[in-house]
């Protein structure tokens, strides 16, 4: 396990030094090592998938992220925090590629997997992202579905401490949802 820890740390260091391609290469080696030596530790494997996908995502290689994470489906462990991180990374990739249906699907998966006791801030963020994707799709039905998620985010924000910018985002998005030509 020590080799794996050092590889992961080295990859993170390279990434912070903006050596992105080297960080990706190290993350690939790290993932392969973990898969070969710790095949029963699905959460550790998921962590390595997430780290590699994060580096790829940050270098605008969305299609590679999608391919990587969809091939990792069998290794995913829904009780591991990296499962949700992988789902939201997929959602972000699809959003960048303009595939809002899949964006919504993966954010909904992430929202559904979160424990009822999970941080509301995460739930609020995912609900806002789902709403934005529905708005991008357009049409009265989609705008109303997006509004539903904004109202959900608003109800969560009433129960938790959150920052002013989140409240502003929710309220302005709700206002806009009533101001579309289809929903006016």
Protein Blocks (a to p, Z undefined) as FASTA:
>chain_A
ZZmmmmmmmmmmmmmnopmklmmmmmmmmmmmmmmmmmmlmmlmmmmmmmmmmmmmmnop
aklmmmmmmmmmmmpcfkbfklmmmmmmmmmmmmmnopaklmmmmmmmmmmmpcfkbcfk
lmmmmmmmmmmmmmmngpjklmmmmmmmmmmmmmmmmmpccdfklmmmmmmmmmmmmmgf
klZZ
